[in-house]
Amino acid sequence: MSVDLHCHSTASDGALAPAAVVARAHERGVRLLALTDHDTVEGLDEAHAAAKALDMRLVNGVELSCTWGGATIHVLGYAFAADAPALRRALADLHDGRWQRAEEIGRRLEAKGMPGAFFGARAIQRELGDSGNAPARPHFAEFLVRAGHVRDRAEAFRKWLGAGKLGDVKQHWPTLEQTVATLKEAGAWISLAHAWHYDFTRSKRRRLVADFVAAGGHALEVVNGMQPAEQVGSLAILAREFGLLASAGSDFHAPGDWSELGMYRPLPDDLPPLWTRFDHGYRTFAAR
């Protein structure tokens, strides 16, 4: 069975509506999908309805932002109760914080001679499908391209929005331990997302995994899209060392982007896949 446990829709920073993500995944042969939008579960209702119509299995998913070692880290939760009180509170706080962050990015860009950045990014977000969430950096990047401030999105991130740049506004995220505890209370299976994306030394990355395990995490995203094979190998070593389940996903955001639904490097055969632990009677989205 083809599986993809990491993808995004217009409910956060993806380019396709939740139903369109599900349909595209189905067309590409995916039969078990988790929609993992950033800090929101707003797309799950629509995604579940689309999956049911296609006789496709969809599990609740979310990608939560948190802090560890002075860096922003992402943690994936699966097969949880979306109406769990602790999760609802955490998502409400993250929702408010993301709006404040977007407004600050807009102010900073305007101060550097790029007027209308916030409203421009918001307009682009609405073109894609308004979820009620704050515009994210990809929306600001598209605004900068259209307004003629940069040639393409890559330049937007390189000059203005990437790590350490003007638009890289830090938010007060909860800690790694708090985030894992929130997901555990909701009954989630918990995976550490794309551990190689963080600009860490090998020893710091190992400490991150150790602290994630100590907090109660279950799995490591060993495969994230078409990342280099040597990175997969190094993450597989950490999964073995700490006895973690292994997860894999495309991290899909948009057609023609760096990844595609259902497309990622193979998971090493000796690692136990996270998705085999999901109940056949998995939880569906509980309307809030």
C-alpha positions as CSV (number, residue, x, y, z in Angstrom):
1,M,0.0,0.0,0.0
2,S,1.3,3.4,-1.0
3,V,1.6,5.7,2.1
4,D,2.3,9.5,2.5
5,L,2.3,10.8,6.1
6,H,3.4,14.4,5.4
7,C,1.6,16.9,3.1
8,H,0.1,20.4,3.2
9,S,-3.0,22.2,1.9
10,T,-4.4,25.7,1.7
11,A,-5.4,25.3,5.4
12,S,-1.7,26.3,6.0
13,D,0.9,27.0,3.4
14,G,0.0,24.5,0.6
15,A,-1.3,25.5,-2.8
16,L,-4.1,23.0,-3.1
17,A,-7.4,22.8,-1.1
18,P,-7.6,19.8,1.2
19,A,-10.0,17.9,-1.1
20,A,-7.7,18.5,-4.1
21,V,-4.7,17.2,-2.1
22,V,-6.6,14.0,-1.3
23,A,-7.7,13.6,-5.0
24,R,-4.1,14.2,-6.3
25,A,-2.7,11.7,-3.8
26,H,-5.3,9.1,-4.9
27,E,-4.5,9.7,-8.5
28,R,-0.8,9.1,-7.7
29,G,-1.6,5.7,-6.0
30,V,-1.5,6.8,-2.4
31,R,-4.0,4.8,-0.3
32,L,-3.1,5.9,3.2
33,L,-2.7,9.7,3.6
34,A,-2.2,12.0,6.5
35,L,-2.9,15.7,5.9
36,T,-0.4,17.5,8.2
37,D,-1.0,21.2,7.9
38,H,1.1,23.6,10.1
39,D,-0.5,24.3,13.4
40,T,-4.1,23.7,12.3
41,V,-6.6,20.9,11.8
42,E,-9.0,23.1,9.8
43,G,-8.6,21.1,6.6
44,L,-9.4,17.7,8.1
45,D,-13.2,17.8,7.7
46,E,-12.9,18.5,4.0
47,A,-10.1,16.0,3.5
48,H,-12.0,13.2,5.3
49,A,-15.1,13.8,3.1
50,A,-12.9,13.6,0.0
51,A,-11.2,10.5,1.1
52,K,-14.4,8.7,2.0
53,A,-15.8,9.4,-1.5
54,L,-12.6,7.8,-3.0
55,D,-12.6,4.8,-0.6
56,M,-9.2,6.0,0.6
57,R,-7.8,5.9,4.1
58,L,-7.0,9.2,5.7
59,V,-5.8,9.7,9.3
60,N,-5.8,12.9,11.3
61,G,-2.5,14.7,11.0
62,V,-1.0,18.0,12.1
63,E,2.5,19.5,12.1
64,L,3.1,21.6,15.3
65,S,5.8,24.2,15.8
66,C,7.8,24.2,19.0
67,T,11.2,25.3,20.3
68,W,14.2,23.3,21.4
69,G,17.8,24.4,21.8
70,G,16.9,27.9,20.6
71,A,15.6,26.6,17.3
72,T,12.1,26.1,15.9
73,I,11.3,22.4,15.6
74,H,8.4,20.7,13.9
75,V,6.6,17.7,15.4
76,L,4.0,15.6,13.6
77,G,1.0,14.1,15.3
78,Y,-1.2,11.3,13.8
79,A,-4.5,9.5,14.5
80,F,-5.4,11.8,17.3
81,A,-8.7,13.0,18.6
82,A,-9.0,16.4,17.0
83,D,-11.4,17.7,19.6
84,A,-9.1,17.0,22.6
85,P,-9.2,20.0,24.9
86,A,-5.4,20.4,25.2
87,L,-5.0,20.2,21.5
88,R,-7.7,22.7,20.8
89,R,-6.1,25.2,23.3
90,A,-2.7,24.7,21.8
91,L,-4.0,25.3,18.3
92,A,-5.9,28.4,19.3
93,D,-2.7,29.9,20.8
94,L,-0.7,29.0,17.7
95,H,-3.4,30.5,15.5
96,D,-3.1,33.8,17.3
97,G,0.6,33.8,17.3
98,R,0.8,33.2,13.6
99,W,-1.3,36.2,12.9
100,Q,0.9,38.4,15.0
101,R,4.0,36.9,13.2
102,A,2.5,37.6,9.8
103,E,1.7,41.2,10.7
104,E,5.3,41.7,12.0
105,I,6.7,40.3,8.7
106,G,4.6,42.8,6.8
107,R,5.7,45.7,8.9
108,R,9.4,44.8,8.5
109,L,9.1,44.4,4.7
110,E,7.2,47.7,4.4
111,A,9.9,49.4,6.4
112,K,12.4,48.3,3.8
113,G,10.5,49.8,0.9
114,M,8.0,47.0,0.1
115,P,4.6,48.6,0.9
116,G,1.5,46.5,1.1
117,A,3.4,43.3,1.9
118,F,0.9,42.0,4.5
119,F,-2.2,42.7,2.5
120,G,-0.5,41.5,-0.6
121,A,0.4,38.2,1.0
122,R,-3.1,37.9,2.4
123,A,-4.6,38.4,-1.1
124,I,-2.5,35.7,-2.5
125,Q,-3.5,33.4,0.3
126,R,-7.2,34.1,-0.5
127,E,-6.6,33.3,-4.2
128,L,-5.5,29.8,-3.2
129,G,-8.4,29.3,-0.8
130,D,-9.0,31.3,2.4
131,S,-8.7,29.1,5.5
132,G,-8.9,31.9,8.0
133,N,-5.3,31.3,9.0
134,A,-2.5,33.9,8.8
135,P,-0.5,34.2,5.6
136,A,2.8,32.3,5.8
137,R,6.3,33.0,4.3
138,P,5.5,31.3,1.0
139,H,2.6,33.8,0.5
140,F,4.9,36.7,1.3
141,A,7.5,35.3,-1.2
142,E,4.9,35.2,-4.0
143,F,3.9,38.8,-3.2
144,L,7.5,39.9,-3.5
145,V,7.8,38.2,-6.9
146,R,4.6,39.7,-8.2
147,A,5.5,43.2,-6.9
148,G,8.9,43.0,-8.7
149,H,11.0,43.1,-5.6
150,V,12.7,39.7,-6.4
151,R,13.0,37.5,-9.5
152,D,11.6,34.3,-7.9
153,R,10.7,32.7,-4.7
154,A,14.1,31.4,-4.1
155,E,15.5,34.9,-4.2
156,A,12.7,36.0,-1.8
157,F,13.8,33.5,0.8
158,R,17.5,34.1,0.1
159,K,17.3,37.9,0.6
160,W,14.3,38.5,2.9
161,L,12.5,35.5,4.3
162,G,14.9,32.7,5.0
163,A,16.5,31.7,8.3
164,G,18.2,34.7,9.9
165,K,16.8,37.2,7.3
166,L,14.5,40.2,8.0
167,G,11.3,38.2,7.5
168,D,12.4,35.3,9.7
169,V,10.2,36.5,12.6
170,K,10.6,34.4,15.7
171,Q,7.4,33.4,17.5
172,H,6.9,32.3,21.0
173,W,6.3,28.6,20.3
174,P,5.7,26.1,23.1
175,T,8.6,23.9,24.1
176,L,9.2,20.5,22.5
177,E,8.1,18.8,25.8
178,Q,4.9,20.8,26.0
179,T,4.1,20.0,22.3
180,V,4.7,16.3,22.8
181,A,2.5,16.3,26.0
182,T,-0.3,18.1,24.1
183,L,-0.3,15.4,21.4
184,K,-0.1,12.6,23.9
185,E,-3.2,13.9,25.7
186,A,-5.0,13.8,22.3
187,G,-4.0,10.1,21.9
188,A,-1.6,10.8,19.0
189,W,1.2,8.9,17.5
190,I,4.1,11.4,17.5
191,S,6.9,11.8,15.1
192,L,9.8,14.2,14.9
193,A,9.7,15.9,11.5
194,H,12.6,16.3,9.0
195,A,15.3,16.2,11.6
196,W,18.0,16.9,9.0
197,H,16.4,20.2,7.9
198,Y,17.7,21.9,11.1
199,D,21.1,23.5,10.9
200,F,22.6,21.2,13.6
201,T,25.8,19.4,14.1
202,R,25.4,15.6,14.3
203,S,25.8,15.7,18.1
204,K,23.2,18.3,18.5
205,R,20.8,16.4,16.2
206,R,21.3,13.3,18.4
207,R,20.6,15.3,21.5
208,L,17.3,16.5,19.9
209,V,16.3,13.0,19.2
210,A,17.2,11.9,22.7
211,D,15.1,14.7,24.2
212,F,12.2,13.9,21.9
213,V,12.3,10.3,23.1
214,A,12.5,11.4,26.7
215,A,9.5,13.6,26.2
216,G,7.5,10.6,24.9
217,G,7.9,10.7,21.2
218,H,7.3,7.5,19.2
219,A,8.8,7.9,15.7
220,L,11.4,9.7,13.5
221,E,10.6,10.9,10.0
222,V,13.5,9.0,8.4
223,V,12.4,9.9,4.9
224,N,11.3,13.4,3.8
225,G,10.7,13.6,0.1
226,M,13.8,13.1,-2.1
227,Q,16.3,14.2,0.5
228,P,19.8,12.9,-0.1
229,A,20.2,9.2,0.5
230,E,23.1,9.7,3.0
231,Q,20.7,11.8,5.2
232,V,18.2,8.9,5.1
233,G,21.0,6.6,6.2
234,S,22.1,8.8,9.1
235,L,18.5,9.2,10.3
236,A,18.0,5.5,10.1
237,I,20.9,5.0,12.4
238,L,19.3,7.3,14.9
239,A,16.0,5.5,14.6
240,R,17.7,2.2,15.3
241,E,19.8,3.6,18.2
242,F,16.7,4.9,20.0
243,G,14.3,2.2,19.1
244,L,12.0,4.5,17.2
245,L,9.3,3.7,14.7
246,A,10.1,5.2,11.2
247,S,7.9,7.6,9.3
248,A,8.0,8.8,5.7
249,G,6.3,11.4,3.6
250,S,6.6,13.7,0.6
251,D,6.2,17.0,2.5
252,F,4.2,18.1,-0.5
253,H,3.2,21.8,-0.7
254,A,2.4,22.4,-4.4
255,P,2.5,20.8,-7.8
256,G,5.8,21.4,-9.5
257,D,7.5,22.2,-6.2
258,W,10.4,20.2,-4.8
259,S,8.2,17.2,-3.8
260,E,5.2,15.3,-5.0
261,L,2.6,13.3,-3.3
262,G,3.6,9.7,-2.7
263,M,7.1,10.4,-3.9
264,Y,10.0,9.9,-1.5
265,R,13.1,7.7,-1.0
266,P,12.5,4.1,0.2
267,L,12.4,3.5,3.9
268,P,15.1,1.0,5.0
269,D,13.6,-2.4,5.2
270,D,14.7,-3.1,8.8
271,L,12.9,-0.1,10.3
272,P,9.3,-0.6,11.7
273,P,6.9,1.7,9.9
274,L,4.8,4.0,12.0
275,W,1.7,3.5,9.9
276,T,1.4,-0.2,10.8
277,R,0.5,1.0,14.3
278,F,-2.6,2.9,13.2
279,D,-5.8,1.2,14.2
280,H,-7.9,0.0,11.3
281,G,-10.7,1.8,13.1
282,Y,-8.7,5.0,13.2
283,R,-10.2,8.1,14.6
284,T,-11.9,10.4,12.1
285,F,-12.1,14.1,12.5
286,A,-14.4,15.3,15.3
287,A,-16.0,18.6,14.4
288,R,-15.3,21.3,16.8
